[in-house]
Amino acid sequence: MRVLQKLLFAVVMIAGLAVAASAQKDGQDRPPKDPPVVNPGTKPRPTPQPTPPKKPNYALVISDLGVTRYTV
């Protein structure tokens, strides 16, 4: 019984691999000789969004406090 299971498994595996190989063979199409060209037209570029000013982090604030405190 175990031999029949292994034999059936081997036959099913070989059939599955054959189907997978034929599917890959059909899927290998060549690209067209003249690919289509996409012309974006003459649209004006969008205006860039203004960047908000960066907030100082706490290390900079602490260092500024320390520098002003000890300078004469």
C-alpha positions as CSV (number, residue, x, y, z in Angstrom):
1,M,0.0,0.0,0.0
2,R,2.8,2.4,0.9
3,V,4.5,1.7,-2.4
4,L,1.4,2.6,-4.3
5,Q,1.1,5.9,-2.4
6,K,4.7,6.8,-3.3
7,L,4.1,5.8,-6.9
8,L,1.0,7.8,-7.1
9,F,2.7,10.8,-5.5
10,A,5.6,10.6,-8.0
11,V,3.1,10.5,-11.0
12,V,1.2,13.5,-9.6
13,M,4.5,15.4,-9.0
14,I,5.7,14.7,-12.6
15,A,2.4,15.8,-14.0
16,G,2.4,19.0,-12.0
17,L,6.0,19.8,-13.1
18,A,5.0,19.2,-16.7
19,V,2.1,21.5,-16.4
20,A,4.2,24.2,-14.8
21,A,6.9,23.9,-17.5
22,S,4.3,24.3,-20.3
23,A,2.8,27.3,-18.6
24,Q,6.2,29.0,-18.4
25,K,6.9,28.1,-22.0
26,D,3.7,29.8,-23.1
27,G,4.4,32.9,-20.9
28,Q,7.7,33.9,-22.6
29,D,6.4,36.3,-25.2
30,R,8.9,38.6,-26.9
31,P,8.4,42.4,-26.5
32,P,7.1,44.3,-29.5
33,K,9.6,45.6,-31.9
34,D,8.2,49.2,-31.7
35,P,7.1,49.7,-28.1
36,P,4.3,52.3,-27.6
37,V,5.6,55.8,-26.8
38,V,3.8,57.7,-24.1
39,N,3.9,61.5,-24.7
40,P,3.2,63.4,-21.5
41,G,2.3,66.5,-23.3
42,T,3.2,70.1,-22.4
43,K,1.7,70.4,-19.0
44,P,3.2,73.0,-16.6
45,R,5.0,71.5,-13.7
46,P,3.2,71.7,-10.3
47,T,4.5,74.3,-7.9
48,P,6.5,72.7,-5.1
49,Q,5.0,72.9,-1.6
50,P,6.8,75.3,0.7
51,T,8.8,73.5,3.4
52,P,7.9,74.5,6.9
53,P,10.7,75.9,9.1
54,K,12.4,73.3,11.2
55,K,11.8,73.5,15.0
56,P,14.9,73.3,17.1
57,N,15.3,70.1,19.1
58,Y,15.8,70.1,22.9
59,A,19.6,69.5,22.6
60,L,20.0,72.7,20.7
61,V,17.8,74.6,23.2
62,I,19.8,73.2,26.2
63,S,23.1,74.0,24.5
64,D,21.9,77.6,23.8
65,L,20.9,78.0,27.4
66,G,24.3,76.7,28.6
67,V,26.3,78.9,26.2
68,T,24.4,82.1,27.2
69,R,24.7,81.3,30.9
70,Y,28.5,80.8,31.0
71,T,29.6,83.5,28.6
72,V,30.7,86.9,29.9
